[in-house]
Amino acid sequence: MHNTFLVPSSTSGKSYTVTVDRDGRPACTCPDYQHRRAARGEFCKHGREVVARLDAERRAASVVTARQRIEALMDTLYGPVVS
């Protein structure tokens, strides 16, 4: 499964398509990635931005999930909290 994102350029006003593969590696349609970074296995700034945002979303989701598990365990042990 691939995730595809449209990322605006900070300098040219254009937008580039960043596709992230299953392993979390981004590929971008920008000239920097196409002509320089892809051959070296590096990410461009658009790819780094997408990966950073996806990582932040995963971290936030795992915190929520962990909190939900703790709350469920507390409910099981002590009953629901009444406000």
KAJO-V180353 format. One line per field, one symbol per residue. phi: phi as a letter, one per 20 degrees, with the letter a starting at -180 (. if undefined). psi: psi as a letter, one per 40 degrees, with the letter a starting at -180 (. if undefined). burial: + if it has 9 or more other C-alpha atoms within 8 Angstrom, else -. Layout:
BEGIN
phi = ???
psi = ???
burial = ???
END
This chain:
BEGIN
phi = .ddccddffedeneccedddegeneecceffgffdcfgfemdeefffffffffffffffffffffffffffffffffcnffde
psi = hihhihhiiedeeiiihhhhadeehiiieiddddeddddefiiidddddddddddddddddddddddddddddddddeiihh.
burial = ------+-+------++++++----++++---++-+++----++-+++-++----------------------++--------
END
